[in-house]
Structures are given as structure tokens and as C-alpha cells.
Amino acid sequence: MRADARRNHQRLLSEARAAFAEHGTDTSLEDVARRAGVGIGTLYRHFPTRHALLSAVFEDAVHDLLTRSHALLDAPRPCAALVEWLRAIITHAGEYRGLARALMSASRDSSSALARCSRPMHEAGTALLTRAQEAGAIREGVAIDDLLQLTNAIALAAEETPDDPQLADRLLLLTLRGLKPNPPT
């Protein structure tokens, strides 16, 4: 990439982060380009779709979540490790209004640029979930796809209810109770 193209790319990412934080992920891409001091064509040359821009903006956060998941693989309590990671995902999704909704839609569209973030997250979550299942803390049959969708749904519910800061935690705990193995009868 030429130096001017690199500068444009970095300015677009910086301004997109700021605009998404301020106005949510549905912010006008024209506004992002204007804030970066470039035309909309330049934005689309670097990021052909909204999901491509979202993916690039959230790449660092995804990297942090993946690093955290790897560290949690050695945690002494596998279920607690899974819960800690899911809480981190909810926190991340809550940083930008509309991110949870975008992640939920990307989970059904493997061609989306956001799927590039979803695949490694899926693998990381599978490792943590499998470990919790092998420890007997989570019942068999729970799928990581469902758990990630539930996690994004919790983040979306929390986003829609900003006056209840404990909602996400309550919903996550409620979800986890449903994942526990059924006691023998």
C-alpha cells in the first residue's frame, strides 16, 4: 500500500471507531469518510462493505478476546473460565451501539467480512465450552453457535435497556443455569 493509501486507511479506521462509539455501528459511511477527510469512493476502496469496516475496526478487540480465551484454557475452573470469556464478549459488544445486532446477523452469513472475526471466536469458544463439558459443568448437546448467539442477544438486550446495568449479568447467569447438566433423578 502506498503511503497516502496507508494514511487514508488508518484515518478511516480511527474515524470509524470514533463515529461508531459516538453514534453506533449504523453511522452513515458518508459521515465516516467526511470525518476522515476522504471521499466515499476512497472508503469503499478500502472497505467494500459496512461489515468489512466493522471487521477492521473490531480486529484489535477480537484479538484481545482470543488472547483471553487462550489464557483461560488453563484456568482451574472450566465453567468459570467460559463465563468470564462470555462476559468479556458481552462487554465488548456493548462498547458500540449496534455491534451485537451486526454480530448476530454475521453469524448467519458466512460470506460477511465479520465472519472473519466470527470463525476464530467460534473456535476459541468451542475449546472453552468443550473443556467445561468434559469437566461435567455444562451439559452435553450445548452448541457454541447457540451460546454465542445467546451472548450477543444478551448484549443487545442490555444495549436496549441502558437504565439497568445489571441486566446482562442476570441474563447470563440465567442462561448458564439452563446449561448445567440435569441432576440424576
C-alpha positions as a printed NumPy array, in Angstrom:
array([[  0.   ,   0.   ,   0.   ],
       [  1.296,   3.452,  -0.875],
       [  1.991,   5.856,   1.98 ],
       [ -1.051,   8.034,   1.193],
       [ -3.291,   4.965,   0.965],
       [ -1.954,   3.73 ,   4.336],
       [ -2.687,   7.129,   5.877],
       [ -6.215,   7.106,   4.439],
       [ -6.753,   3.557,   5.705],
       [ -5.628,   4.468,   9.233],
       [ -7.65 ,   7.71 ,   9.252],
       [-10.751,   5.823,   8.13 ],
       [-10.31 ,   3.245,  10.891],
       [ -9.702,   5.919,  13.513],
       [-12.716,   7.971,  12.475],
       [-14.914,   4.876,  12.153],
       [-14.018,   3.864,  15.732],
       [-14.902,   7.349,  16.967],
       [-18.124,   7.543,  14.942],
       [-19.236,   4.038,  15.967],
       [-18.533,   4.809,  19.624],
       [-20.416,   8.096,  19.399],
       [-23.365,   7.159,  17.169],
       [-23.373,   3.354,  16.895],
       [-22.463,   0.967,  14.103],
       [-25.292,   2.243,  11.896],
       [-23.445,   5.539,  11.473],
       [-23.508,   6.803,   7.92 ],
       [-20.446,   5.656,   5.996],
       [-20.517,   9.002,   4.205],
       [-20.083,  10.633,   7.62 ],
       [-17.125,   8.364,   8.392],
       [-15.487,   9.3  ,   5.074],
       [-16.158,  13.002,   5.654],
       [-14.679,  12.836,   9.164],
       [-11.584,  11.126,   7.717],
       [-11.247,  13.818,   5.062],
       [-11.704,  11.446,   2.133],
       [-14.434,  10.737,  -0.394],
       [-16.878,   7.864,  -0.083],
       [-15.145,   6.138,  -3.024],
       [-11.913,   6.019,  -1.023],
       [-13.756,   4.456,   1.911],
       [-15.273,   1.793,  -0.364],
       [-11.889,   1.06 ,  -1.985],
       [-10.504,   0.23 ,   1.453],
       [-13.68 ,  -1.307,   2.914],
       [-16.114,  -2.538,   0.249],
       [-18.928,  -3.166,   2.77 ],
       [-20.039,  -1.933,   6.185],
       [-19.162,  -5.362,   7.607],
       [-15.64 ,  -5.073,   6.17 ],
       [-15.202,  -1.764,   8.011],
       [-16.707,  -3.197,  11.212],
       [-14.394,  -6.191,  10.993],
       [-11.332,  -3.971,  10.633],
       [-12.433,  -1.675,  13.463],
       [-13.008,  -4.558,  15.871],
       [ -9.955,  -6.606,  14.906],
       [ -7.97 ,  -5.469,  17.968],
       [-10.818,  -6.277,  20.356],
       [-11.246,  -9.712,  18.784],
       [ -7.519, -10.302,  19.17 ],
       [ -7.821,  -9.412,  22.866],
       [-10.789, -11.769,  23.294],
       [ -8.883, -14.578,  21.579],
       [ -5.816, -13.983,  23.746],
       [ -8.052, -14.068,  26.827],
       [ -9.664, -17.339,  25.702],
       [ -6.255, -18.983,  25.314],
       [ -5.219, -17.861,  28.796],
       [ -8.49 , -19.201,  30.237],
       [ -7.893, -22.675,  28.794],
       [ -5.592, -23.326,  31.759],
       [ -7.957, -21.935,  34.397],
       [ -8.669, -24.387,  37.235],
       [-12.465, -23.975,  36.928],
       [-13.532, -24.569,  33.296],
       [-17.095, -23.314,  33.717],
       [-15.928, -20.111,  35.426],
       [-13.424, -19.624,  32.588],
       [-16.188, -19.942,  29.996],
       [-18.391, -17.495,  31.925],
       [-15.542, -14.982,  32.225],
       [-14.963, -15.14 ,  28.479],
       [-18.662, -14.772,  27.679],
       [-18.833, -11.724,  29.97 ],
       [-15.894, -10.237,  28.078],
       [-17.763, -10.753,  24.797],
       [-20.847,  -9.027,  26.205],
       [-18.725,  -6.127,  27.434],
       [-17.055,  -5.808,  24.039],
       [-20.361,  -5.952,  22.15 ],
       [-21.749,  -3.263,  24.447],
       [-18.998,  -0.794,  23.601],
       [-20.618,   0.14 ,  20.284],
       [-24.359,   0.52 ,  19.813],
       [-25.471,  -1.897,  17.109],
       [-22.47 ,  -4.218,  17.289],
       [-24.398,  -7.089,  18.888],
       [-27.016,  -6.893,  16.128],
       [-24.312,  -6.853,  13.431],
       [-22.563,  -9.847,  15.004],
       [-25.836, -11.759,  15.186],
       [-26.554, -11.105,  11.505],
       [-22.993, -12.018,  10.508],
       [-23.305, -15.378,  12.237],
       [-25.852, -16.386,   9.591],
       [-23.803, -15.052,   6.666],
       [-20.513, -16.861,   6.16 ],
       [-19.659, -14.521,   3.26 ],
       [-19.741, -11.464,   5.552],
       [-16.436,  -9.821,   6.37 ],
       [-17.482, -10.037,  10.023],
       [-17.366, -13.829,   9.656],
       [-13.581, -13.395,   9.56 ],
       [-13.875, -12.339,  13.224],
       [-16.533, -14.933,  13.98 ],
       [-14.571, -18.019,  12.918],
       [-11.688, -17.643,  15.376],
       [-14.133, -16.634,  18.118],
       [-16.135, -19.771,  17.356],
       [-13.002, -21.918,  17.656],
       [-11.954, -20.233,  20.912],
       [-15.421, -20.651,  22.378],
       [-15.566, -24.28 ,  21.298],
       [-12.359, -25.022,  23.19 ],
       [-13.658, -23.376,  26.376],
       [-17.099, -24.98 ,  26.067],
       [-15.646, -28.439,  25.416],
       [-13.432, -28.136,  28.454],
       [-16.423, -27.146,  30.628],
       [-18.454, -30.037,  29.207],
       [-15.637, -32.524,  29.857],
       [-15.497, -31.277,  33.457],
       [-19.23 , -32.024,  33.765],
       [-20.098, -28.374,  34.397],
       [-22.058, -27.845,  31.17 ],
       [-24.43 , -30.443,  29.748],
       [-23.645, -32.246,  26.529],
       [-25.516, -31.041,  23.471],
       [-24.888, -27.335,  24.1  ],
       [-23.503, -25.879,  20.878],
       [-21.12 , -22.935,  20.721],
       [-23.159, -21.354,  17.904],
       [-26.197, -21.209,  20.18 ],
       [-24.153, -19.935,  23.1  ],
       [-22.581, -17.133,  21.035],
       [-25.996, -16.137,  19.666],
       [-27.364, -16.047,  23.225],
       [-24.378, -13.967,  24.322],
       [-24.978, -11.442,  21.531],
       [-28.704, -11.428,  22.339],
       [-27.854, -10.619,  25.959],
       [-25.589,  -7.783,  24.799],
       [-28.395,  -6.494,  22.566],
       [-30.925,  -6.668,  25.433],
       [-28.507,  -4.757,  27.673],
       [-27.97 ,  -2.169,  24.929],
       [-31.719,  -1.651,  24.668],
       [-32.058,  -1.288,  28.458],
       [-29.283,   1.138,  29.453],
       [-31.026,   2.066,  32.71 ],
       [-30.458,  -1.458,  34.086],
       [-26.673,  -2.013,  34.234],
       [-27.099,  -5.441,  35.903],
       [-29.357,  -6.872,  33.187],
       [-26.573,  -8.513,  31.148],
       [-25.167, -10.288,  34.187],
       [-28.597, -11.521,  35.303],
       [-29.407, -12.814,  31.823],
       [-26.032, -14.518,  31.515],
       [-26.48 , -16.259,  34.875],
       [-29.996, -17.313,  33.9  ],
       [-28.659, -18.727,  30.634],
       [-25.888, -20.592,  32.417],
       [-28.329, -22.212,  34.818],
       [-30.04 , -23.684,  31.778],
       [-26.715, -25.081,  30.533],
       [-25.936, -27.052,  33.685],
       [-26.312, -30.802,  33.499],
       [-29.619, -32.134,  34.735],
       [-29.216, -33.853,  38.099],
       [-29.904, -37.591,  38.085],
       [-33.458, -38.451,  39.084]])
